[in-house]
């Protein structure tokens, strides 16, 4: 058994920047089945809020088309940026407080 563990090599992929993040989201959306519950931790707008809004608007729309149920934990400082995404995708999301520092965004 120990010998078998040593023989297995880990599979590592490195994704960099918006293009890398785009690759990950495309791959996962192709792989995930309809009506799946998806949980995301640590979503933020980062340094380029406009780019983040475009990015998450695009994938928010694709997630709705696939009928995914997505919960994302955001820092409370992201409320304005999340509101803009909601307007862009024309869907309101349900919010729940998360330890008074963050909130969870549910796409249903």
Secondary structure as UniProt FT lines:
FT   HELIX           2..7
FT   HELIX           17..31
FT   TURN            34..35
FT   STRAND          37..43
FT   TURN            46..47
FT   HELIX           49..65
FT   TURN            66..67
FT   STRAND          69..75
FT   HELIX           76..78
FT   HELIX           79..89
FT   STRAND          94..98
FT   TURN            99..101
FT   STRAND          102..107
//
